[in-house]
Amino acid sequence: MVNVFSRMLTNLTNLGFYDFMLPWLLFVAIFFGVLQNKKTISEDAAVNGVIAIVSAFFVAYIAHGIFFTKLFGTFGIIAAGLLLLVVALGMVGIKSEEVVGNKTVLAMGVGALVILVFVVAGGLEILNISVDPDTTMTVFLLLIMGAGIMYIGGGAGGGGHE
């Protein structure tokens, strides 16, 4: 039975389902939803649908889907890790709201995660920027260390804990 599902996933991969079809469907839904909600181009759903389909083809073609596959895979792993962290904190009686009391710190953390996911997924390659993975990891670790030092020292709205 497992062999059947494994073969099915392999066939879908070979057909470009994950590299092209899923990103294309995602962007059709996003573009259509925005066009229908804002009604900036047309009131007609058919016109908005055609524009969404064409726009999604451009996006899927330009990115070749591989970027989006890595992007959502990396984001899923990070989201699962954050969920596990929230569950672990809850098990010891700490609410996640208590950990992230400062909205500025939360916004900076979310922004850092978004940038991290973009870089890990190969976003710099799309921008034709070549960076060694070791350099990327070193910069990321230095930023985390700097954020910790700022927090401990009381900078950027940090706590200045004793």
LINHU-V212273 format. One record per helix or strand. SS is the DSSP state (H for helix, E for strand). FROM is the first residue (numbers start at 1). TO is the last residue. If there is no record, write none. Layout:
ss & from & to
SS & FROM & TO
SS & FROM & TO
//
This chain:
ss & from & to
H & 2 & 14
H & 17 & 38
H & 45 & 63
H & 66 & 91
H & 96 & 99
H & 103 & 120
H & 123 & 126
H & 133 & 153
//
